[in-house]
Amino acid sequence: MKYTRLLSIALLSAGLIFPSCESFFDINDDPNNIKVARPSEILPSATTNIGFMGSSDLMRYSNLIMQQFSGHGPVLNNTFTNYERYSISDSDVNNTWNSIFAGILADLEQLIVITSENGSPHYTGVAKILKAYTYQVTVDAWGDVPYTEGLKFAEVKYPKYDNDADIYPLLIKLLDEAIVDLNAPTSALEPNNFSTIYASSSWAASKVKWERLANTLKLRMFLHYSEVDPAFATQQINALINSGAEFMQSNDDNFQMKFLNLPQRQNPMASIEGGQFRNQFFPNRFIVNLMNEKADPRRSAYFVAFPYNSDSYKGSTILESTPSTQYSRLHSYLKGTASAVNTAGIKPDGSLEGTAITYGGDSPSRLLLFSEYNFMRAEAALRFGTPGDAETFFKEGIKASMSDAGVPQAAITDYLAAHGTLSGSQDNKLEQIINEKYIANFGVVMENWTDWRRTGYPAITPIPTPIAVWDGVARSLFYPFNEVSSNPNIEQKSSLLERVFWDTRQ
């Protein structure tokens, strides 16, 4: 007995010290090197990268095209000036495309697979909503993109490009699935503490915001059918509203990614404006004049004055026709730390005075807002007779935007009294709605461009040739050079005038 017991102890000790020859000699395996990422690591990576997407190239392209920004600085013919005149090349979009497919969507697809397998449907639902949002923005920028094979990296080397009109219904279906996942009675893991968007100590509190976003995103997508299939838009929006679906209910529901005013954690606009491209972005004359016409109290939240030196800008042809006459700087819409105190005031002539301040490092990336929801409902009620009063939603959209910008209540009341009534023909009323939505969506990625392509509003003046590269405002982006050169399933577009499926307005 004693011998047997001692032998057992010896063997046990040997087993603890040398568990197996295979594990003993596997010296190249680092136990700190995680080979399979955890959901709690993948989700914040995805939400952070979506935030970067919303404040980086796609936002700059779309809002330079839509004359919210103007790309001017001491260096003539700089990159942003070229974007403003619709000169966005296939090589310009390489990084954006890669960050979307190899970064955001790859992370989200991995997250969907892992959490579907481990019984965490709440994570899966969040990932599906983020996937649908990312694809919606991507389709609206490029049109046909890889969807059914786009994320099968190990299986499909050359993914096919799906018709953009076929992708939208699949995204709606994905959002419906996501809502079911969010409401699953149990989930092994909860995502609420592991997200840079809608983070909360309670899944119940986080869940309601994700569900409201999913429904609001569906509303946005149905509204995009306004010209190509207005009957479908009417039917689907009515069905969605009448289903009792919850939509965004306040600015607290804004879908946005918050940054930090710290190195490597800043809003990309702050990083660019504070780096090699300092003083390259100005507000475009179009949006400033649009706001000046109504003495819009959001001006001091959007822009600050800039000490303009005309000698530095001589020879810029676009400067003479497009930038703000005040030559003001862009200002963080939600006033991050670096731009939290705006001492600029509005002079009697409508110009601004004060010190030049750029985007704050902790300014958020604004992706889909409560104010936009209200303007969408106003448009739907006006054009399609969907539930609700168009003017009521119109006013609520203005109030939400102004409140978000820190406008005092008295100024909001005065503005609504002067400009809160829809008047004229239906087309006049639509223009009022889209113009206010355009101002409210200052710096929002893609949607201002989308509204113009489908409604013709706001009525920007296209930059003429030969200053502009194309004879008309750009309607979509080129496919990236790297993708066209490596994937035989896609041919490059002939021009940026090719349209996304819902863009049918002349």
Number of C-alpha atoms within 10 A of each C-alpha: 6 7 8 9 10 11 12 12 12 12 13 13 12 12 11 10 10 14 12 12 8 9 10 10 10 10 8 6 9 9 7 6 8 8 8 8 13 13 23 17 13 19 25 19 19 24 23 20 20 27 24 22 23 27 24 18 18 22 24 25 24 28 25 26 25 30 26 25 30 31 27 27 20 17 14 18 16 14 16 23 22 21 23 29 25 26 20 19 17 17 14 18 19 16 12 17 19 15 16 19 18 13 16 23 24 20 25 27 16 19 25 21 12 18 21 16 11 11 14 22 27 27 27 29 30 26 27 24 27 24 23 24 21 20 21 20 19 20 21 24 24 21 26 21 21 20 20 13 16 18 19 14 12 6 9 11 12 17 20 18 18 16 16 21 15 12 21 22 13 14 23 21 13 17 26 18 15 26 23 14 21 24 16 13 9 13 18 11 15 19 27 22 16 20 21 21 22 23 17 16 11 12 16 12 13 19 23 18 21 24 25 20 26 29 22 23 23 24 23 19 19 23 24 23 22 23 16 15 14 16 12 14 22 20 13 18 23 18 13 16 17 11 9 8 13 16 23 26 14 13 14 13 18 23 22 21 24 20 22 16 18 10 8 11 14 22 28 25 24 22 20 18 18 15 10 9 17 14 20 22 25 26 27 28 22 23 22 27 16 15 18 16 9 12 15 20 20 21 24 22 23 23 26 30 25 20 13 13 10 9 8 12 16 12 12 16 12 20 20 12 14 20 24 23 16 22 25 28 27 28 28 29 27 20 22 24 15 18 22 18 11 19 14 19 15 17 9 8 7 18 19 20 18 16 15 20 23 27 30 28 27 25 28 26 28 22 23 23 25 25 29 27 26 26 27 23 26 29 25 25 20 20 17 17 14 22 15 14 15 26 21 16 21 29 24 21 26 25 22 20 25 22 16 21 20 15 18 11 12 8 14 21 13 12 18 15 11 9 16 21 14 18 13 9 9 12 13 11 21 22 19 22 28 25 22 23 25 24 23 26 23 19 26 24 25 23 25 27 28 23 20 21 24 20 20 15 20 26 13 14 13 18 21 14 11 9 15 19 20 18 15 16 23 25 23 23 27 23 25 20 15 15 19 16 11 11 14 11 12 18 12 13 15 8 15 22 16 16 18 22 18 20 23 15 12 7
